[in-house]
Amino acid sequence: MEHTRFIGLDIHKERISVAVAQSGRSGAVEYLGEIINEPGAISKLCDRLRRPGKPLAFCYEAGPCGYGVHRQLTSLGHRCNVVAPSLIPTKAGDRVKTNRRDATMLARLHRAGELTSVWVPDAEHEAMRDLIRLRSVVRQIVTRARQHLQGFLLRHGKKHGPGWGMAYRRWLSTLAFEHPAQQIAFQDYVDAVTDGERRLQRVEEQISSLLPAWNLRPVVDGLQAMRGISLINAVVLVAEVGDFTRFSNPRQLMAYFGLVPGEQSSGETARRGGITKTGNTRVRRALVEGAWAYRMRARIGRHKVDRIEALPKAVRDIGWKAQVRLCARYRRLTARGKTANVVNVAIAREMVGFIWSIACTIQSAPKAA
């Protein structure tokens, strides 16, 4: 009979707290203290804990320290689970939180099978995801810079129509302020916007240049058969999800994105609220933005024709089926008086079903020899 030793790790930048739970419901749970967060110290810990016939099963919370510990432990032949912090069971009355308690709790819950593991990407996938998340950060910087500029203009009574098109930029070039300090501030705001936009363009160019060598490029191409999914949005989806086949049905993927409605029911009372928003924020934003495209009638635009021409027919059929259904549903929900935000979220939720179908079709297809 296998007697597994369950090890809970509470990982921080400098130190790692370690606790061990012996197999069996009544097995002892022991706190071993702290080690330095370095590969050499982790290897020594494994040697110290290793026992003949007693495999080691590690776990720790997903966090800012990344997956380096997971990769080291698995390379040494040990099991290691990275668990979702938001899904760790907690006692409502427990108000004491320490490193020792966290490590002990992780070991005990890991032994009981009460922890939910997250998907761990390989090194190449994580590198692409880091680049995608950089783009998200730069985009937020651009948005904030534009808001600062517009706030400055509004304070001084300078108004123009919405949008950041050529007309708006030409209007900005005509503005002048009486006091030199105001002119300096205005020009600095404009330069901040320009620098942010150039940085964003450089990051997107790097994404496009690295994409052909990525092993998930076929999935990125396939998702662009969907209306409202451009190259960048497709890369965001694939980088954040990775293996779509790990979700057995699209409802699980919808919940992963936080697009399902929340619920608080008790007895005969059932209350449905807004979406949970517990999933991936970047993907949810990309989907809701893409849902706006379905307010128009179903059609394949010129920019899409060349992009989807080389895709398998099954993928193109799914994309067209999604257009016909979602464009009609957008009109029906709008006719019923639903607000634009509610309609877009509902369309984004249904988009996930077609995205899951396309991705699974491609990822489940046999690989060419």
GIPEGI-V677593 format. One record per residue. N is the residue number from 1. RES is the residue in one small letter. SS is DSSP state (helix for helix, strand for strand, loop for the rest). OMEGA is omega in whole degrees, -180 to 180 (NA if undefined). D_LAST is the distance of its C-alpha to the last C-alpha in Angstrom with 1 decimal. Layout:
n=N res=RES ss=SS omega=OMEGA d_last=D_LAST
n=N res=RES ss=SS omega=OMEGA d_last=D_LAST
This chain:
n=1 res=m ss=loop omega=-178 d_last=41.5
n=2 res=e ss=loop omega=178 d_last=39.6
n=3 res=h ss=loop omega=-176 d_last=41.9
n=4 res=t ss=loop omega=172 d_last=40.0
n=5 res=r ss=strand omega=-176 d_last=41.7
n=6 res=f ss=strand omega=-176 d_last=41.1
n=7 res=i ss=strand omega=175 d_last=41.6
n=8 res=g ss=strand omega=-179 d_last=42.4
n=9 res=l ss=strand omega=173 d_last=42.1
n=10 res=d ss=strand omega=-168 d_last=44.0
n=11 res=i ss=strand omega=173 d_last=42.5
n=12 res=h ss=loop omega=-173 d_last=44.5
n=13 res=k ss=loop omega=-175 d_last=44.3
n=14 res=e ss=loop omega=-171 d_last=46.4
n=15 res=r ss=strand omega=175 d_last=46.7
n=16 res=i ss=strand omega=175 d_last=44.9
n=17 res=s ss=strand omega=-171 d_last=47.0
n=18 res=v ss=strand omega=173 d_last=45.8
n=19 res=a ss=strand omega=-177 d_last=46.8
n=20 res=v ss=strand omega=175 d_last=45.8
n=21 res=a ss=strand omega=177 d_last=46.1
n=22 res=q ss=strand omega=-179 d_last=46.2
n=23 res=s ss=loop omega=-178 d_last=44.5
n=24 res=g ss=loop omega=-175 d_last=46.6
n=25 res=r ss=loop omega=-178 d_last=48.5
n=26 res=s ss=loop omega=-179 d_last=51.6
n=27 res=g ss=loop omega=-177 d_last=49.9
n=28 res=a ss=loop omega=174 d_last=51.4
n=29 res=v ss=strand omega=-173 d_last=50.1
n=30 res=e ss=strand omega=175 d_last=51.0
n=31 res=y ss=strand omega=-174 d_last=50.9
n=32 res=l ss=strand omega=-179 d_last=50.2
n=33 res=g ss=strand omega=-176 d_last=51.0
n=34 res=e ss=strand omega=173 d_last=49.2
n=35 res=i ss=strand omega=177 d_last=47.0
n=36 res=i ss=strand omega=179 d_last=46.1
n=37 res=n ss=loop omega=178 d_last=42.8
n=38 res=e ss=loop omega=-179 d_last=41.2
n=39 res=p ss=helix omega=-180 d_last=38.3
n=40 res=g ss=helix omega=180 d_last=40.7
n=41 res=a ss=helix omega=179 d_last=42.9
n=42 res=i ss=helix omega=177 d_last=40.0
n=43 res=s ss=helix omega=178 d_last=38.9
n=44 res=k ss=helix omega=177 d_last=42.6
n=45 res=l ss=helix omega=179 d_last=42.7
n=46 res=c ss=helix omega=178 d_last=39.8
n=47 res=d ss=helix omega=-179 d_last=41.6
n=48 res=r ss=helix omega=-176 d_last=44.8
n=49 res=l ss=helix omega=-175 d_last=43.4
n=50 res=r ss=loop omega=176 d_last=41.3
n=51 res=r ss=strand omega=178 d_last=42.9
n=52 res=p ss=loop omega=178 d_last=41.8
n=53 res=g ss=loop omega=180 d_last=40.4
n=54 res=k ss=strand omega=-180 d_last=40.5
n=55 res=p ss=loop omega=-179 d_last=37.2
n=56 res=l ss=strand omega=178 d_last=37.5
n=57 res=a ss=strand omega=-178 d_last=36.4
n=58 res=f ss=strand omega=171 d_last=37.0
n=59 res=c ss=strand omega=173 d_last=37.3
n=60 res=y ss=strand omega=-177 d_last=38.5
n=61 res=e ss=strand omega=172 d_last=38.9
n=62 res=a ss=loop omega=-177 d_last=36.6
n=63 res=g ss=loop omega=-174 d_last=38.6
n=64 res=p ss=loop omega=-179 d_last=39.1
n=65 res=c ss=loop omega=171 d_last=38.2
n=66 res=g ss=loop omega=-173 d_last=34.5
n=67 res=y ss=loop omega=-179 d_last=31.9
n=68 res=g ss=helix omega=179 d_last=32.7
n=69 res=v ss=helix omega=178 d_last=34.5
n=70 res=h ss=helix omega=-178 d_last=31.7
n=71 res=r ss=helix omega=179 d_last=29.1
n=72 res=q ss=helix omega=-177 d_last=31.7
n=73 res=l ss=helix omega=180 d_last=32.6
n=74 res=t ss=helix omega=177 d_last=29.1
n=75 res=s ss=helix omega=177 d_last=28.3
n=76 res=l ss=loop omega=177 d_last=31.5
n=77 res=g ss=loop omega=-180 d_last=30.2
n=78 res=h ss=loop omega=174 d_last=32.4
n=79 res=r ss=strand omega=179 d_last=31.8
n=80 res=c ss=strand omega=177 d_last=32.6
n=81 res=n ss=strand omega=171 d_last=33.0
n=82 res=v ss=strand omega=-169 d_last=33.8
n=83 res=v ss=strand omega=180 d_last=36.0
n=84 res=a ss=loop omega=-178 d_last=37.2
n=85 res=p ss=helix omega=-176 d_last=40.8
n=86 res=s ss=helix omega=-178 d_last=41.9
n=87 res=l ss=helix omega=177 d_last=41.0
n=88 res=i ss=loop omega=179 d_last=42.9
n=89 res=p ss=loop omega=179 d_last=45.8
n=90 res=t ss=loop omega=176 d_last=49.2
n=91 res=k ss=loop omega=-176 d_last=52.8
n=92 res=a ss=loop omega=-177 d_last=54.9
n=93 res=g ss=loop omega=-178 d_last=57.9
n=94 res=d ss=loop omega=-177 d_last=56.2
n=95 res=r ss=loop omega=-180 d_last=57.4
n=96 res=v ss=loop omega=-179 d_last=56.8
n=97 res=k ss=loop omega=177 d_last=53.5
n=98 res=t ss=loop omega=178 d_last=53.1
n=99 res=n ss=helix omega=180 d_last=50.3
n=100 res=r ss=helix omega=-180 d_last=51.4
n=101 res=r ss=helix omega=-179 d_last=51.5
n=102 res=d ss=helix omega=-180 d_last=48.0
n=103 res=a ss=helix omega=180 d_last=46.4
n=104 res=t ss=helix omega=180 d_last=48.3
n=105 res=m ss=helix omega=179 d_last=47.4
n=106 res=l ss=helix omega=180 d_last=43.7
n=107 res=a ss=helix omega=-178 d_last=43.9
n=108 res=r ss=helix omega=-180 d_last=45.9
n=109 res=l ss=helix omega=177 d_last=43.7
n=110 res=h ss=helix omega=177 d_last=40.5
n=111 res=r ss=helix omega=-178 d_last=42.0
n=112 res=a ss=helix omega=-178 d_last=43.0
n=113 res=g ss=loop omega=-176 d_last=39.6
n=114 res=e ss=loop omega=-177 d_last=41.1
n=115 res=l ss=loop omega=179 d_last=38.9
n=116 res=t ss=loop omega=-178 d_last=36.0
n=117 res=s ss=strand omega=174 d_last=33.1
n=118 res=v ss=loop omega=178 d_last=31.3
n=119 res=w ss=loop omega=-178 d_last=27.6
n=120 res=v ss=loop omega=180 d_last=27.1
n=121 res=p ss=loop omega=173 d_last=24.5
n=122 res=d ss=loop omega=-174 d_last=22.8
n=123 res=a ss=helix omega=-179 d_last=24.4
n=124 res=e ss=helix omega=-180 d_last=22.2
n=125 res=h ss=helix omega=180 d_last=22.6
n=126 res=e ss=helix omega=178 d_last=26.3
n=127 res=a ss=helix omega=178 d_last=26.7
n=128 res=m ss=helix omega=179 d_last=25.6
n=129 res=r ss=helix omega=177 d_last=27.8
n=130 res=d ss=helix omega=179 d_last=30.7
n=131 res=l ss=helix omega=178 d_last=30.4
n=132 res=i ss=helix omega=180 d_last=30.5
n=133 res=r ss=helix omega=173 d_last=33.5
n=134 res=l ss=helix omega=178 d_last=35.1
n=135 res=r ss=helix omega=179 d_last=35.0
n=136 res=s ss=helix omega=178 d_last=36.6
n=137 res=v ss=helix omega=-179 d_last=39.4
n=138 res=v ss=helix omega=179 d_last=40.0
n=139 res=r ss=helix omega=177 d_last=40.2
n=140 res=q ss=helix omega=178 d_last=42.8
n=141 res=i ss=helix omega=178 d_last=44.7
n=142 res=v ss=helix omega=179 d_last=44.8
n=143 res=t ss=helix omega=-180 d_last=46.0
n=144 res=r ss=helix omega=179 d_last=48.7
n=145 res=a ss=helix omega=178 d_last=49.8
n=146 res=r ss=helix omega=179 d_last=50.2
n=147 res=q ss=helix omega=178 d_last=52.2
n=148 res=h ss=helix omega=179 d_last=54.5
n=149 res=l ss=helix omega=-179 d_last=55.2
n=150 res=q ss=helix omega=176 d_last=55.9
n=151 res=g ss=helix omega=178 d_last=58.1
n=152 res=f ss=helix omega=-179 d_last=60.1
n=153 res=l ss=helix omega=-179 d_last=60.6
n=154 res=l ss=helix omega=178 d_last=61.7
n=155 res=r ss=helix omega=-178 d_last=64.3
n=156 res=h ss=loop omega=173 d_last=65.8
n=157 res=g ss=loop omega=178 d_last=65.8
n=158 res=k ss=loop omega=-175 d_last=63.1
n=159 res=k ss=loop omega=178 d_last=61.2
n=160 res=h ss=loop omega=180 d_last=58.6
n=161 res=g ss=loop omega=-178 d_last=56.2
n=162 res=p ss=loop omega=174 d_last=52.9
n=163 res=g ss=loop omega=179 d_last=49.7
n=164 res=w ss=loop omega=179 d_last=48.6
n=165 res=g ss=loop omega=-177 d_last=48.3
n=166 res=m ss=helix omega=-180 d_last=49.9
n=167 res=a ss=helix omega=180 d_last=53.2
n=168 res=y ss=helix omega=-179 d_last=53.4
n=169 res=r ss=helix omega=175 d_last=52.5
n=170 res=r ss=helix omega=178 d_last=55.2
n=171 res=w ss=helix omega=178 d_last=57.6
n=172 res=l ss=helix omega=-178 d_last=56.9
n=173 res=s ss=helix omega=-180 d_last=57.7
n=174 res=t ss=loop omega=-175 d_last=61.2
n=175 res=l ss=loop omega=176 d_last=62.3
n=176 res=a ss=loop omega=-179 d_last=65.0
n=177 res=f ss=loop omega=-174 d_last=67.0
n=178 res=e ss=loop omega=-176 d_last=70.6
n=179 res=h ss=loop omega=-179 d_last=70.4
n=180 res=p ss=helix omega=-179 d_last=68.4
n=181 res=a ss=helix omega=179 d_last=66.9
n=182 res=q ss=helix omega=178 d_last=65.4
n=183 res=q ss=helix omega=178 d_last=64.0
n=184 res=i ss=helix omega=180 d_last=62.3
n=185 res=a ss=helix omega=179 d_last=60.9
n=186 res=f ss=helix omega=-178 d_last=59.6
n=187 res=q ss=helix omega=178 d_last=57.9
n=188 res=d ss=helix omega=175 d_last=56.3
n=189 res=y ss=helix omega=179 d_last=54.9
n=190 res=v ss=helix omega=180 d_last=53.5
n=191 res=d ss=helix omega=179 d_last=52.0
n=192 res=a ss=helix omega=177 d_last=50.3
n=193 res=v ss=helix omega=-179 d_last=48.6
n=194 res=t ss=helix omega=-180 d_last=47.6
n=195 res=d ss=helix omega=179 d_last=46.2
n=196 res=g ss=helix omega=179 d_last=44.2
n=197 res=e ss=helix omega=178 d_last=42.7
n=198 res=r ss=helix omega=178 d_last=41.7
n=199 res=r ss=helix omega=178 d_last=40.1
n=200 res=l ss=helix omega=179 d_last=38.2
n=201 res=q ss=helix omega=180 d_last=36.9
n=202 res=r ss=helix omega=180 d_last=35.8
n=203 res=v ss=helix omega=179 d_last=33.8
n=204 res=e ss=helix omega=176 d_last=32.1
n=205 res=e ss=helix omega=177 d_last=31.3
n=206 res=q ss=helix omega=177 d_last=29.7
n=207 res=i ss=helix omega=-180 d_last=27.6
n=208 res=s ss=helix omega=-179 d_last=26.4
n=209 res=s ss=helix omega=-179 d_last=25.6
n=210 res=l ss=helix omega=-175 d_last=23.6
n=211 res=l ss=helix omega=-177 d_last=21.7
n=212 res=p ss=loop omega=-178 d_last=18.9
n=213 res=a ss=loop omega=-177 d_last=17.8
n=214 res=w ss=loop omega=-178 d_last=17.9
n=215 res=n ss=loop omega=178 d_last=14.8
n=216 res=l ss=loop omega=178 d_last=16.8
n=217 res=r ss=helix omega=179 d_last=17.4
n=218 res=p ss=helix omega=178 d_last=15.7
n=219 res=v ss=helix omega=177 d_last=18.3
n=220 res=v ss=helix omega=179 d_last=21.0
n=221 res=d ss=helix omega=-178 d_last=20.4
n=222 res=g ss=helix omega=-178 d_last=20.4
n=223 res=l ss=helix omega=179 d_last=23.6
n=224 res=q ss=loop omega=171 d_last=25.4
n=225 res=a ss=loop omega=178 d_last=25.5
n=226 res=m ss=loop omega=175 d_last=28.3
n=227 res=r ss=loop omega=180 d_last=31.7
n=228 res=g ss=loop omega=178 d_last=33.2
n=229 res=i ss=loop omega=178 d_last=30.0
n=230 res=s ss=loop omega=-179 d_last=29.7
n=231 res=l ss=helix omega=-176 d_last=27.3
n=232 res=i ss=helix omega=179 d_last=29.4
n=233 res=n ss=helix omega=178 d_last=29.9
n=234 res=a ss=helix omega=178 d_last=26.2
n=235 res=v ss=helix omega=177 d_last=25.5
n=236 res=v ss=helix omega=-180 d_last=28.5
n=237 res=l ss=helix omega=-176 d_last=27.2
n=238 res=v ss=helix omega=-179 d_last=23.7
n=239 res=a ss=helix omega=-177 d_last=25.2
n=240 res=e ss=helix omega=-177 d_last=27.8
n=241 res=v ss=helix omega=-178 d_last=25.9
n=242 res=g ss=loop omega=-177 d_last=22.5
n=243 res=d ss=loop omega=-180 d_last=20.9
n=244 res=f ss=helix omega=-177 d_last=22.4
n=245 res=t ss=helix omega=177 d_last=21.3
n=246 res=r ss=helix omega=174 d_last=23.8
n=247 res=f ss=loop omega=-175 d_last=26.5
n=248 res=s ss=loop omega=177 d_last=26.9
n=249 res=n ss=loop omega=-177 d_last=28.8
n=250 res=p ss=helix omega=179 d_last=29.8
n=251 res=r ss=helix omega=177 d_last=33.3
n=252 res=q ss=helix omega=179 d_last=32.1
n=253 res=l ss=helix omega=176 d_last=30.5
n=254 res=m ss=helix omega=179 d_last=33.8
n=255 res=a ss=helix omega=179 d_last=35.7
n=256 res=y ss=helix omega=178 d_last=33.5
n=257 res=f ss=loop omega=-180 d_last=34.4
n=258 res=g ss=loop omega=-177 d_last=38.1
n=259 res=l ss=loop omega=179 d_last=38.4
n=260 res=v ss=loop omega=-179 d_last=39.9
n=261 res=p ss=strand omega=174 d_last=43.7
n=262 res=g ss=strand omega=-178 d_last=45.7
n=263 res=e ss=strand omega=173 d_last=48.0
n=264 res=q ss=strand omega=-177 d_last=51.2
n=265 res=s ss=strand omega=178 d_last=52.5
n=266 res=s ss=strand omega=-179 d_last=55.3
n=267 res=g ss=loop omega=-180 d_last=57.1
n=268 res=e ss=loop omega=-177 d_last=57.5
n=269 res=t ss=strand omega=178 d_last=56.8
n=270 res=a ss=strand omega=180 d_last=53.3
n=271 res=r ss=strand omega=176 d_last=52.8
n=272 res=r ss=strand omega=180 d_last=49.8
n=273 res=g ss=strand omega=177 d_last=49.5
n=274 res=g ss=strand omega=-179 d_last=47.3
n=275 res=i ss=strand omega=-173 d_last=43.6
n=276 res=t ss=loop omega=-177 d_last=43.1
n=277 res=k ss=loop omega=-179 d_last=41.5
n=278 res=t ss=loop omega=-175 d_last=40.3
n=279 res=g ss=loop omega=-175 d_last=36.6
n=280 res=n ss=loop omega=-175 d_last=34.9
n=281 res=t ss=helix omega=-176 d_last=37.4
n=282 res=r ss=helix omega=180 d_last=35.1
n=283 res=v ss=helix omega=-179 d_last=32.8
n=284 res=r ss=helix omega=178 d_last=35.9
n=285 res=r ss=helix omega=-179 d_last=37.5
n=286 res=a ss=helix omega=-179 d_last=34.5
n=287 res=l ss=helix omega=-180 d_last=34.4
n=288 res=v ss=helix omega=176 d_last=38.1
n=289 res=e ss=helix omega=179 d_last=38.1
n=290 res=g ss=helix omega=-179 d_last=35.4
n=291 res=a ss=helix omega=179 d_last=37.5
n=292 res=w ss=helix omega=-177 d_last=40.2
n=293 res=a ss=helix omega=-176 d_last=38.2
n=294 res=y ss=helix omega=176 d_last=38.6
n=295 res=r ss=helix omega=178 d_last=42.4
n=296 res=m ss=loop omega=180 d_last=41.9
n=297 res=r ss=loop omega=-177 d_last=41.1
n=298 res=a ss=loop omega=176 d_last=37.6
n=299 res=r ss=loop omega=176 d_last=36.1
n=300 res=i ss=loop omega=-177 d_last=33.1
n=301 res=g ss=loop omega=-177 d_last=34.5
n=302 res=r ss=helix omega=-179 d_last=33.8
n=303 res=h ss=helix omega=-180 d_last=32.1
n=304 res=k ss=helix omega=-174 d_last=29.6
n=305 res=v ss=helix omega=-178 d_last=28.8
n=306 res=d ss=helix omega=-175 d_last=26.9
n=307 res=r ss=helix omega=-175 d_last=25.1
n=308 res=i ss=helix omega=-176 d_last=23.7
n=309 res=e ss=loop omega=-176 d_last=23.2
n=310 res=a ss=loop omega=-178 d_last=19.5
n=311 res=l ss=loop omega=176 d_last=18.9
n=312 res=p ss=loop omega=-177 d_last=17.8
n=313 res=k ss=helix omega=180 d_last=20.9
n=314 res=a ss=helix omega=180 d_last=21.0
n=315 res=v ss=helix omega=178 d_last=21.3
n=316 res=r ss=helix omega=179 d_last=24.0
n=317 res=d ss=helix omega=178 d_last=25.9
n=318 res=i ss=helix omega=179 d_last=26.1
n=319 res=g ss=helix omega=179 d_last=27.4
n=320 res=w ss=helix omega=177 d_last=30.0
n=321 res=k ss=helix omega=178 d_last=31.1
n=322 res=a ss=helix omega=180 d_last=31.7
n=323 res=q ss=helix omega=-177 d_last=33.8
n=324 res=v ss=helix omega=-177 d_last=36.0
n=325 res=r ss=helix omega=-172 d_last=36.6
n=326 res=l ss=helix omega=176 d_last=37.2
n=327 res=c ss=helix omega=178 d_last=39.4
n=328 res=a ss=helix omega=-180 d_last=41.6
n=329 res=r ss=helix omega=177 d_last=41.8
n=330 res=y ss=helix omega=180 d_last=42.8
n=331 res=r ss=helix omega=-180 d_last=45.6
n=332 res=r ss=helix omega=-180 d_last=46.8
n=333 res=l ss=helix omega=178 d_last=47.0
n=334 res=t ss=helix omega=179 d_last=48.8
n=335 res=a ss=helix omega=179 d_last=51.2
n=336 res=r ss=loop omega=176 d_last=52.0
n=337 res=g ss=loop omega=179 d_last=53.3
n=338 res=k ss=loop omega=179 d_last=50.5
n=339 res=t ss=loop omega=-177 d_last=50.5
n=340 res=a ss=helix omega=-180 d_last=47.7
n=341 res=n ss=helix omega=180 d_last=46.4
n=342 res=v ss=helix omega=-180 d_last=46.2
n=343 res=v ss=helix omega=-178 d_last=44.5
n=344 res=n ss=helix omega=179 d_last=41.8
n=345 res=v ss=helix omega=179 d_last=41.1
n=346 res=a ss=helix omega=178 d_last=40.8
n=347 res=i ss=helix omega=179 d_last=38.4
n=348 res=a ss=helix omega=179 d_last=36.4
n=349 res=r ss=helix omega=179 d_last=36.2
n=350 res=e ss=helix omega=176 d_last=34.9
n=351 res=m ss=helix omega=-178 d_last=32.4
n=352 res=v ss=helix omega=179 d_last=30.7
n=353 res=g ss=helix omega=179 d_last=30.0
n=354 res=f ss=helix omega=177 d_last=28.1
n=355 res=i ss=helix omega=178 d_last=26.3
n=356 res=w ss=helix omega=-179 d_last=25.2
n=357 res=s ss=helix omega=180 d_last=24.0
n=358 res=i ss=helix omega=-177 d_last=21.9
n=359 res=a ss=helix omega=180 d_last=20.4
n=360 res=c ss=helix omega=177 d_last=19.6
n=361 res=t ss=helix omega=-179 d_last=18.1
n=362 res=i ss=helix omega=-176 d_last=15.6
n=363 res=q ss=helix omega=178 d_last=15.1
n=364 res=s ss=loop omega=-179 d_last=14.9
n=365 res=a ss=loop omega=178 d_last=12.3
n=366 res=p ss=loop omega=-179 d_last=9.0
n=367 res=k ss=loop omega=179 d_last=6.4
n=368 res=a ss=loop omega=-178 d_last=3.8
n=369 res=a ss=loop omega=NA d_last=0.0
